[in-house]
Amino acid sequence: MNQSDMLFDKVLGCLAGGVIGDAMGTPTEKLSYEEIDARFGWVTSFQGEGTDDSALKHILCETIFRAHGHPTADMWGEDWLRNADTFIGSTLFFAPVVSTFWKLRGERALPREAGNGNMASSSSAMCISPMGIINAGNPRQAALETFEVASLIHHNSSRDGACAIAAAVAEAFRPQADVDSVLEAAARYLPERSAQAMREALAATLALARSCGDYLEFRKRFHEQLPPTMHFTDSRETVPVALALVLLAKGDAEQAVIYGANFGRDADTIASMAGAVAGALRGASAFPAQWMDGLGPQAGKQRELAARITEVTLARAQASLEAARVLIGMAGAATDALPGSGA
């Protein structure tokens, strides 16, 4: 596989991994793992095209294309309003998304301020992986740009969760990336004080996963230790769990999705985020062929989105390279002008 094909494979892996995880985790969402075991046994297949996780992600992709790779909260908000029929009367979306939509439409709220006061949830993190893709190999920039875009939905620790997922995805695109570097990148660019809650949640959950070393033991112990006040959609739970499952799967994209679908609670979102991160790390070629076939018409849409976002990512990288060349040239010219710099 040449480098161009490898980049496309990673982009497709990230996008398709998210949709497949979303679809596979849909039947098990809101269930405990004991209920999953009793009703389904071990979930390894899926039907459908995903839920709100995928719907919001596709609107974000639309914004990225319209913005030529430089989306903002304002532009994403505009595209929510352009897709108003997706939101009005729908039962698909969770409270923070519904709140944001009606703030934008009914109150004419400023998009950067629309997330203020919304409850903690996974609504930002679950759909944010395209921000990691367009910042492939640059997790710091992915976190910075995500902080802006995710303000449309959240102004709390959930925005930090989105930054963590975007940074993890961006790191996963580096050719030398591995599971450890991806997990390290997820927390590295979160401010120590302002993002303390998310940093602590990541550290505690990953430490538990490492101490267990086994998925079933981790799942059992995590559920036993859940705070009684933690809502199942809180990104302080879902983001660390999704990354812990990537760890326990040793980066295996197929296994990470299956672990997410069988975890329970916000299973569709957990599996979607785990699939996006591991899919970016290992590529679409790491998924079983029947999974892509199982997407039906959605498979073609994911390939089309992957092709377009690959072009955007390369264009951004080319622009950065050209800017760097100009600066290096200026620095070289300045050095040549210094006394004693001649032959």
N, C-alpha and C positions, 0 to 999 in steps of 0.2 A: 504494500500500500504506500503510494507516494505521499508527500507532505500535504498536498492539496486535498487528496482523498481522506487523509487522516483528520484534517480539520473539519471537513464536512461530516465525517463519521462521528466525531465528538459532538458537534452541534446537534446532529440528528439524535444521538444518544441522549443528550440532555433534554431535548424537547420531547422525544417519544417516551423516554423513561419517566418523565413527569406525567404524561397522559396515561400511560399504562398503569403506573402506581395509583393514580387517581381512580381509574376504573376498577382496578383489582381491590382497592381498599373500600370502595363504596358500599358493598353489602355488609362489611364488618364494622363500619363507622358506628360509634356510640356504644358498641358492645364491649363487655369485658373479655379477656382472653379465654376465660372459662366458657362463656357463652359461644364464642367463636368455635372452640373445640367441640362443644356439644352440637352446634348447628351445622357446621361445615367441615369439621375435621381440620385438615391442613390445606389452606387456600393457595392454589398455584395457577389459577386461570382467571379470566376476566371477560366481561361483556360490557358493551357501551363505550362511550367516548369521553368519560370523565364528568366532572361536576363544575362547581364554581371555580375551583382551583385552575382548571384548564380554560374556562371562559375568560377569566380576568387576564390570564397569561397571553391569550390570543389578542386581546385588546391592547395589551402592553406591546406586543410585537407590532401591531398596526401603528402604534405611536412611534416606535423605534424607526420604522420605515419612513413614516411621514417626517420625522425629525432628522433623517439622514444619520442616525446613530447617536443623536444627542438629545434624548428625551428629557422632559421636565415634568414637574407636577402639573403645571398649567396645561401642557399639551396632552398629558394622560387624562386629565379631567375633561378636556375638550372632546376627547374620543369616547369617554363615558357618555357624554351628552349626545354625541353622534349615534351612539348605540343604545339610545334610551329604551328602545323596545326590548332590549335584553334584560333591563332592570325593572321596568314598570310592570307590576302585577306578577312578577316572578317570585317563587318561593325558593329559588336556588341559592340566594345570597344570604350571608350571615349579617347580624346587626350592624357592625361597623361599616360594611360596604353599603348597606341600605341607608345608613345615616349619612355617609359621605355623598351618595348620589343625590339625596334630597336636599342636602346643604347646597350642593352645586346648582341643582335645578330650581329649588324653591326659594332658597335664601340668597342665591347669588354669592355664596361664600367664596373667598379667595382660595384657590386650590391648595396653596401651601399651608393654609390654616384649616382646611376642611377636616383633617384628622384630629384636631384638638378636641379632647373630651371623649373620643370614642374609646370603648372598652378594649382591653387587651385581647388579641386574637392572633390567628395565623394568617389573616387575610392579606397581609403584605408579603410575608415570607413565602407563602404557598405558590405565588405566581411570579416571583421576582427573578427566577433563573436567567431570563434573557438579559438582565443587566450584568450578570456574570459573563455571559457569552460575549457581549460586545466589548467587554474589558478583558478578554482572554489573555491570561498570563500576567495580569496586573490587578491583583486582589485589593490593593490599597485604593486604586481608583474606582474599582467596583463598589467598595463600601462607601466611598465619598459620594458617588453619583446616586447610589441607592438611597442614601439618607435624604436627598432632595426629592426623588420620585416617590418614595414611600410615605412622605409627609402627607400625601393625598388621603391616606387611610389612618395613619397612626402618628401620634406624638409621644409615645411611651416606649417601654421596653420592646414592644412588638416591632417597632421600626428598627431597633438594634438587631432583632432576629432576622429581619430581611437583609440587613447589611451583612450579617454572618453568612447567610446562605449564598448571597451574591459573591462574596469574597471566596467562599469555598469553591464555587463553580469556576470562578476566574482562575484560581490556583490549579484546578483540575486540568486546565488546558495546557499547562506547561509540560513539555515533553518529559521532563525529569520528575514530574509530580508523583507523589505516592500518597497513600492514605494518611500517613503522619503529617505530611506537609499540607494537605488539604484541611485537616482538622486544626492544625496550628494556625493557618491563615484565617479560619472562621472567627477566631477570637482576637487575633493580633491587632486588627485595625479598629477594634471597639474601644472607645475611650475608657480609661480605667475607672474614672469616677462617674461620668454621665451614664455609662453603660454597665455599671457594676452589677445590676440584677441579672442581665443576660450573661455576662462573663462568669458570674458565680454559678448560674444554672448550667452552663456549658461544662465548666470544670467539674462540678459535682456529678453530672450524668455520665460524662466520659470516664471519670474515675471509677464509677460503679461498673460501667461496662468492662473496663480493663480488669477490675478485680474479679468479676464473674467469669469473663473469658468465654462465656457460652450464652447463646441467645435465649434459650428457655429459662435459664437461671436469672439472667438480666431482666427479662420480661416479668418474671414472678416477683423478684425483689423490688423492681421499680414500682409496680402496682401496690405492693405492700407499704412502701414509703411515701406514697402520694399525700400531699397536704390535703385535708378535707375541703379546703376552700378553693383549691385550684380548679378552674374551669377546664374542661377537656380540650378546648380550642386555644388555650393560652400558649403563645409562642415560647414562653419560658419552659414549657413542657415539650412541645412538638419539635422545635428546632433542635434542641440538644438530643432528643430521642432519635430523630432522623439521622443526625450525624453519628450517634452511637451505633446505629444499625449498619451504617457504612463501615464503621470500624469492625464490628463483629462479623460482618460479611467479608472482611479483608479486601474491601473494594470491589467485590464481585457484584456487578450491576444486577444480574438476575436475582441473586440471593438477597440483596438489599431491599428490592421491591417486595419480594415474598415475605421477608421479615416484617416490613411495614404493614402489609395487608393483614398479617396475623397478630399484630400487636394489640389491636383494640383501640378504644377511645377515639381519637381523631385519626383513624386508620388511613382514610383516603389521602389526607394531607401529609401525614407522616410518610406514607409510601411514595407519594408524589415527589416530595422533597428529597427523600433518599434516592429515588430513581433518577432525579435530575442531576444530583451530585455525582453518584456512581456512574451514571450514563455519560456525563462529561469526562470522567476519569478514564473509563474503559471503552467508550464509543458504542454506537448502535450495534456494531458487529458482535458485541458481547451478549446481546439478547437473543433468546431462541427465535428462529425464523418465524415460528408460528405466532409469536407475540405480535410482530409487525403485521402478519396476515390477519390476526384477530382484530386489528384496528379497523379493518375494512376501508371505507372511503377516507377515514381519518388518517390512514397511513400516507396517502397521497398528499393530504394537506400538510402533514408534518414534514414530509420531504420538501414540499414547496417552501414552507416557512424556513426550513433549515438552509435551503439554497439561498434564499434572499438574505437571511441574517448572516450567513457566511460572507456574502458580498459586502454587507455593511461592516462586519468585523474587519475584513481585510482593508476596506477603504479607510477605516479609522487608524488601523495600524500603519498604513502607508502615509497618511497625513502626519502621524507622530514621527515617523522615520524621516520624512522630509524636513519637518521642523527641527529635529535633532541635527540633521546635516547642516542646516543653516547656522545653528548655534555653534556647532563644532567648527564650521568654517570661519565664523566671526572670531572665535577664540583663537584659532590658528593664525588669523590675520593679525590679531592683537599681539600675539606672542612674537610673530615675525617683526613687528614694529618696535619691539623693545630693544634698548641699546645692547649691543653685543650679541644679538640674535642672528646676525648674518654669518655667511661662510667665513 
